[in-house]
Amino acid sequence: MNDLKTIRVRNVIIVSPINPLRAYSCIVYLAQGLHRAGIHVSLWAWIPVDQLKEVGNYEFEIKSFYSKWYARFPIVRRIFSFFDFIGMCLKGRTVVIVHELLYYPIAVLSKLLKPDIKLVHYHTELFTENELGDLSLLERLCLKFYTAYPEVSDLIIECNKERAAFRKKYFDISSKIFVIPNTIPKSEVPVKKKKLSDYNANIDSRPIVVYSGGVYAHRELDLLLKALAPMKSEVFFFGFCYGDSGAIANFKNQCTQVLGPRNFYIATSVQRREILSRIHEASIGIVYYKPSSSVGTDLAAPTKFFEYIGCGVPIVSSPNRSLMPLIDKYGLGFYAIDESVVSLRQAIKKFVDKPELVVQVRKNEKLAFNSILHYDYAAKATLKEIQNLAES
């Protein structure tokens, strides 16, 4: 536990429309960093009730909208959560950190009602009115509002410098945009390691190709399976995957058909810290976001990229403008030269054919992560800015 005396400053409220215990862990790391600076932090998100037992692993306050009475009514529960959120904003002296779009209009309204509120807008996705992705109708309305009023916040945070530059130009934002890369703290890299083979007895001495992330159609995982198909006897594919039951079942069926039942394993609903304790065994970590799909995917900022680095898993990625410079600069692995299956396969084969490259890249990753790519270093300046708001 943090033994620092709590500073008598503004409380910080962080609100997120997702479940940060399974995705977008940067929200948890932000709360953790502020808490350790002596600031009282409350994180509100949509965390399933059966996962709330995990909040005891954290030093700060985590609460779920799913624990509210209105969570039983899917059609209106988001709307009722807005009223709860307004109440939080207007109570006491606060810094309100809004993750993504959904709660942004409500935060702006609260700031109009109470100008003393300090508002921080934290972006981890990039949407424009031309590229709406999987946004719901409500989120699309929030995007229209944001497009009209993008600069009400006292502080704006993006997750890489490429996205910050794009957002600044596209939305005509004059103020500085701060950057916190979607990396992880050193403390999240487990000292005690576990084995992937605990999950599946078919894992042998073959190089393990790991993928950690969603299995929805827009992730283009069919391209990965096609790339692995000709070498299915040379590698073992391991997926730590999330998604609805239908998407998971469909992906498992695809893996069975393309790779064969003894050449893969899919684990679901696994805690992030559990994943980090096991992926060190993998020889290759896949990061694939098709660049031509949208500007958001071209400028991808996935946490898994930094999780692989922190755990010493060499990277094979798609040719994204945001990822290639880091891979080149620090020697973190390889990327496909284009969006073809052949190009992705060639990048994977480099590690399969030359295991000594795995050893070298692991060394490069350890050096880069321990020096400047870990959260404590990368987020330091922005955390200080938020702390200044809290103390104002």
N, C-alpha and C positions, 0 to 999 in steps of 0.2 A: 504493500500500500504506500501511497505517496505520503511522506511525513512533513511536507511543506505546509506551513500555516496558510489557510485559505485567505486570499486577498479580498478585502471588502470592496469589491467592484461590481460592475454589472454582471448579472447571470447571463450565461450563454445558452440559447435554445437552438438546437439543430433539428430541422425537420426534413425528412426524406420520404419520397413516395414509394420506395422499394424496401427490400430486406437487406440491410448492409451486413448481416451475419453470413450471407451466402454470396452476395455480389456487391460491387462498389465498396470494398473494404476501406477505401480512402476516407470515408465518412467516419468510420470507427477510429482510424488513426488520427484524424483531425481532433475528434473529441478527446482522445487519449492525450494528445500533445497539449491541448489547452488545460485539461485537468492537471497535468503534471506541472503546468506553469502556475498552479494555485487558483484556477478559476473554476467556479461551480458550473458544470455542464449537464444539460439534460438533452438526450437524444431521443427523438420521437420518430418512429418509422412503422412500416407495415410488416411486422415480424409475426409469423404464425405462432399461435399460443403454445404449441407443443415444442417450439424452439426457445421459448423464454427462459427455460432452465439454464440456457447457455449464458445469460447475461451476468450470472455470478462470476464469470471468468474475467470481468472487466471492473476497473476501479471507479468508473463514473456511472451516472444514472442512465439506464436505457429503458424506454417504455414503448409499448406497442399500441397502435390504434385498434388492433384486433382484440384487445382486452376490453374495449368499450362496448356498451350495450348495443350500439347501432351497428357493430360489425356483423351482426346476424342478418342485416338487410343489404345485400350487395348493390342494389340499384341506387341507394341513397347514402351509403356509409361514407363515401368520399365527401359528399356535401356536408354531412354532420361533422366530419373531422375538420372542415374549414372553420366552423363555429368554435370548436375546441381550440384551434390554432389561434384565432383572434384573441380569445381569452388569455392564452399564454403570452402573446405579444404585449398585451396591454397591462399585464400584471407586473408591477415593479419596474426597475431599470434594467433593460435587456439589450443584448446583442442577439439578433435573430439571423441565423445562417440557414438559408433556403437552398436545398439541393434540387437542382433541375427546375422544371417549369411549373409543376402542378400547384405549388403553394405560393408562387411568386406574386400573382395578383392580390392574394389575401395579405401577404406581407406588405405590399405597397399600400393597400387600403389601411392597414394598421399603422403604418408610418404617417399617413395623412391624418389619421385620428390622433396620433401621438407622435409628433415630430422628433421627440427625444430618442426614439428607437434608433439603434444603429443596425443597418441592414447589410448583410453580406450575401451575395449570390454566388453559389458554387456550381460550376458547370462541369459535368463529366460526359455529357453527350452534346453533339452538335447537330442542330436541326435548323433548316431554313424553310421558308414557305414553299420553296420548289422541291424540297426533299424532306418529306414528312415522316418517312420511316414507318414504324409501327405505332405511331401516336393515336390515342383514342380521340374521339370527338372533343371531349373535355380538354385534353392536352393540346389539341389543335387551337382551341379557343384561347388557351393560355399562351400559346406561341404567338398568336396575333396580338395579344396584349403586350407580350414582351417585345415584339418587333416595334410596336408603337412607343414603348417606354422602357428601353433597355438600360438606362443609365440612372435609375432612381437610387440604386444601391450606393452605400458608402464605400464598399469594397467589392471588387469582382475577381473571382478566381477561375482560372482555366487549368487544364491538366497537361498541356504541353505548349511550347512556345509557338508552334505552327498554328495551333487552334486559336491561341490568343491573338495572333496577327490577323488571322482570317476573321474572327469575331469582331475585332476592332474596326476593320475596314467594312465588312458586310453590314453591320448594324450601326455604323457611323458613331462609334463610341470614342469620346475624346479623352476620358480618364484612363489612367494606367490600369492594365489588367495584370494581376499577379498570377504566378504559376506555381502549382504544386504537382509535380509528376505523380502518376498513380503507382508509386512504388511502395515498399513496405519497410517498416523499421527493422533494425538489426535484431531486436528482441523477438521478432516474429519468426526468425529462422531457428527451428528447433535444434537444441543441443543433442537431445536423445532422438536417434533416427529409428525409423521402422521400415519394414519391407513391403514392397508391392506384392510379393509372392504370398503374403498372408491372405490376400484376397482371392488368389486364383492359382491352383497347382500347375496350370499349363505354362506359367512363366518359367523359362529356362535361361540358358546362357545367351540367348539372342539379345541384340540391342533392343531396348524398350523405347518406343515412340509414345510420348504422353501428350494428351490434350486435356486441358482443364477449361470448362466453360459451357455455354449454352448449346443446345442441339436444334435450335430453330432453323427453318429453311434458309434465312438470310445469312447464316453463318457459312454457307457453301461447303459443308463438310463432305458432300458427295465428291467434291474435287480431291479432298484429302484421301478418301477411300480409294478412288481411282488411281491416285499416285502410289499408294501402298500396295495395290493389288499384285503387280508383277513381282514384288519382293516379299509377299506375305509369309514365305517360309524362312525369310532372312531376319525379320523383325517381329516383335510382339507389340500390338497396339493396345494402350491402356487409356481409357477415358474417365475422367472425373467430371460427370456431366449433370447439368440441371435443366429443367424444362417440365412442361406438363406431361402427364403419364402417356398421352398419345404420341407426343414428340419423342419421348425416350424409347417407347416400344418400336416406333418406326425406325429410329436410328439403330437400335439393336438388330432389327431385321436386316437393315442394309449391311451392317457389319458382317452378319452371318452369311449373307449371300455373296458379298464381295471378298471377304477375307477368310471365311471358314470359321467354324465354331471354336477351334482350338488356338486361334491366332489373335484373339482380342478378349478384353474384359471391360465392361462398363460399370462403374460404381456411381451411385446416385445419392443425393442429399447428404453429402459428406461435409463435415465442418472444415472450414478453411485451414485451421491449424493442423487438423489431421492430414489434409492434403499436403501441406508443407513438410510434414514429418516423413513423407514417403517418396515424393517425386525426385529426390536426390538420386535414386537408382536409375532414372531414365537417362538415356544417351542423347535424346532429342526431344525438345519441347516445341510443339506446334503453335504458332500464332498466325492465324489466317483471317484476314479481312479484305475482301475483294476491293481493290482501290477504285475501280470504275463504278462501283455501286452507288457511291455518294461521296460528298466531300468529307462527311463524318468518318467513313471507313478509310478513305485515303489518308486522313490525318488521325488514324486510330491511336488510342492511348490506353491499351489494355493493362490491367493490373497483372495478369498472368505473365506478361513479358518480364516484369520486374521480379515476380515470384520465381520464375525460372532462373533468372540471374542470381538472386539471393541464395537459391538452393543448389546452384552449380549445374544447371541443366542447359546444355548448349541449345541455341535457338535456331529454328528454321521458320522463316516468316514469308508472308506475301510482300510484294514490293511497294510498301506504303511510304509516302514521303516523310512521315513522322518517325518511322522505325529504322529505315535504311541508314540514316546518318549515325545513329547510335550504334548499330551493329558494326558499321565500318570503323567508327572512331575507337571503339573499345575491343574489337575482335570478339564479338559475342556469338558468332555463328555465321549462318548464310541466309540469303533470301532468294526467292525465285526471281528471275530476271523479267518475267512477264506473268500473265495470269493463266497460263496454260498448265495442264496437268503434267506435261513432260517437264516443264521448267521446275515445278514443285518437286517432282520425283528426283530430278538431278541434284537439287539442293540437299534432299534427304540422303541420297546415295553417297554424297561426299563423306558423311560421317560413318555410314555403314561400311564403305570400302576402306576407309582409313581411320581405324579406331584411335590412332595417336592424336588425331585432330580433336577428339572428344576431351582427351587429357589436357591439351593445350588451351582449349576454350574454357574449360573449367577454371584454370589458373587465371585467365584473363577476366572472367566474371567475378571471381573472388576479389581481385585487386580493384576492379571498377566499383563493385558494390560497397566494399568496405571503406572506400575513399569518398566518393561523391554521389553514388546512385542510391544510397539508402535514404529512407524517409527523414530521419533526424537531421541530416544535412540539407536535403533538397527542399524541405518545408520550413526551414528555420526562419527565413526572412518573412514569409507570409504569416506564419504563426505570430511573429512579433507584431505585425501590423494589426492582427485581430486582437492581440493582447492590449495594444495601444487604444483600440476602440473600447475595449472593456474597461479600461482605466480612465476613459475620458468623461 
